[in-house]
Amino acid sequence: MRRPMRPPVRKEDEHRINEKIRGVQEVRLVGENVEQGVVPFVKALEIAKAQNLDLVEIVPNSAPPVCRIVDYSKFKYEQKKKQKELKAKQVKTVIKEIRFGPQTDDHDYEFKLKHAENFLKENSKVKAYVHFVGRQIVFKEQGFKLLERFTEALSDLGKPEAPPKLEGKRLNVIIAPKPKK
């Protein structure tokens, strides 16, 4: 037996406009070329239609709800533009990972330390971890010493967010860059 197809789900507009505003006697009117204040809903709708604009409910939870007289398509465009600007201004945190073994050689350590310095200079966080394979977990003290030495060497560029922590077979520490003065 086949199930009937559902109609496609439409994303409803986040604002109610014109006649879709229901159950309201009065609204607080704001906008350009409008006398601002509390007016009956019917009068607000008439004012909007007289100007060939839409009555848009901005703050539905207040008493009375706040409505603006504006061209709705232009209003939506402005909202999207603002969202895009805010998204562009957000700072994206990048975490770079550096892996060690419990018996990492000095040359490898120095090589990875230089990479970590470059990452911190680029303002990225560094997640350094010691991965224990098989029975290497008995050398966890060496792992703690290695990460302690690592954080000490990077202390002028960054500081650890928390002390090294053992999670399963990994000993982790996250080093955040120091703010630039």
C-alpha positions in Angstrom: 0.0 0.0 0.0 1.5 3.3 -1.0 1.3 6.3 1.2 0.0 9.5 -0.2 2.6 12.1 -1.1 2.9 15.0 1.3 2.9 18.5 -0.1 6.3 20.1 -0.1 7.2 21.8 3.2 7.4 25.6 2.7 9.5 27.7 5.0 7.0 30.2 6.4 8.0 33.8 6.5 9.3 34.8 9.9 7.1 37.9 10.0 3.4 38.2 9.6 2.2 40.8 7.2 -1.1 42.7 6.4 -4.1 40.4 6.9 -2.0 37.6 8.3 -1.7 39.5 11.5 -4.6 38.1 13.6 -6.0 38.4 17.1 -4.8 42.0 17.5 -6.9 45.1 18.3 -4.1 47.7 18.6 -0.5 47.9 17.3 2.4 50.1 18.0 3.2 51.7 14.7 6.7 52.6 13.6 8.3 53.5 10.3 9.1 56.3 7.9 6.4 58.9 6.9 4.2 57.6 9.7 3.0 59.1 13.0 4.4 56.8 15.5 2.3 55.5 18.4 -0.4 53.0 19.4 -3.2 52.9 16.8 -6.1 50.5 16.0 -5.0 47.6 13.8 -7.6 48.5 11.1 -6.4 52.1 10.9 -2.7 50.9 10.6 -3.7 48.6 7.8 -5.5 51.4 6.0 -2.4 53.7 6.3 -0.2 51.0 4.9 -2.5 50.4 1.9 -2.8 54.1 1.2 1.0 54.3 0.9 1.1 51.1 -1.3 3.3 49.4 1.4 2.9 46.5 3.8 2.2 46.4 7.5 4.9 44.1 8.9 4.7 42.7 12.5 8.3 43.2 13.9 7.9 42.3 17.6 4.9 40.0 18.0 5.4 39.3 21.7 5.1 42.8 23.1 1.8 44.3 24.1 0.7 45.8 21.8 2.7 44.2 19.0 5.1 46.5 17.1 4.4 46.9 13.4 6.3 48.7 10.7 5.0 50.2 7.5 7.5 49.2 4.8 7.9 47.5 1.4 8.1 43.8 2.6 10.4 42.5 -0.2 12.8 45.4 0.5 12.6 44.7 4.2 13.5 41.0 3.7 16.4 42.0 1.4 17.8 44.3 4.1 17.4 41.6 6.7 19.3 39.1 4.6 22.0 41.7 4.0 22.4 42.3 7.7 22.7 38.6 8.4 25.3 38.2 5.8 27.4 41.1 7.2 27.2 39.6 10.7 28.3 36.3 9.4 31.2 37.8 7.6 32.3 39.7 10.8 32.3 36.5 12.9 35.8 35.3 13.9 36.3 31.7 12.9 38.5 29.8 15.4 40.9 27.4 13.6 42.4 24.5 15.6 45.6 22.9 14.3 46.6 19.6 15.6 50.1 18.3 16.4 50.6 14.7 17.2 53.4 13.2 19.3 54.3 9.7 20.4 55.5 9.2 24.0 59.1 8.7 22.8 59.3 11.5 20.3 62.8 12.3 19.3 64.4 15.8 19.9 64.6 16.6 16.2 60.9 15.7 15.6 60.0 17.7 18.7 61.8 20.8 17.4 60.2 20.4 14.0 56.7 20.3 15.5 57.5 23.1 17.9 58.3 25.4 14.9 55.0 24.4 13.2 53.1 25.2 16.5 54.9 28.6 16.7 53.8 29.4 13.1 50.2 28.4 13.9 50.0 30.6 17.0 51.5 33.5 15.0 48.6 33.0 12.5 46.2 33.3 15.5 45.1 29.7 15.3 44.7 27.4 18.4 47.0 24.4 18.7 45.8 21.1 19.9 48.9 19.0 20.9 48.4 15.4 21.8 50.4 12.4 22.7 48.9 9.2 21.2 49.6 6.0 23.1 49.5 2.8 21.0 49.2 -0.6 22.5 51.2 -0.9 25.8 52.8 2.6 25.4 50.2 3.8 28.0 52.7 2.8 30.7 54.8 5.7 29.5 52.1 8.3 30.3 54.5 10.2 32.6 56.8 10.8 29.6 53.7 12.1 27.7 53.0 14.6 30.5 56.6 15.7 30.6 56.6 16.1 26.8 53.5 18.3 26.8 54.7 20.3 29.7 58.0 21.0 27.9 55.9 21.9 24.8 53.7 24.4 26.6 56.6 25.9 28.3 58.4 26.5 25.0 55.3 28.2 23.6 54.6 30.3 26.7 55.6 33.6 25.0 53.2 33.0 22.1 50.3 31.2 23.7 49.0 29.8 26.9 47.2 26.5 27.6 43.4 26.6 28.1 43.6 23.8 30.6 46.3 21.4 32.0 47.0 18.3 29.9 44.2 15.8 30.2 44.2 12.0 29.5 41.2 10.9 27.4 41.4 7.3 26.5 44.7 6.7 24.8 45.3 10.4 24.1 46.9 13.0 26.3 45.6 16.4 25.1 46.4 20.1 25.7 44.9 23.0 23.7 47.1 26.2 23.5 45.4 29.4 22.6 47.3 32.4 21.1 47.9 35.3 23.4 46.1 38.5 22.4 48.2 40.9 20.5 48.9 44.2 22.1 
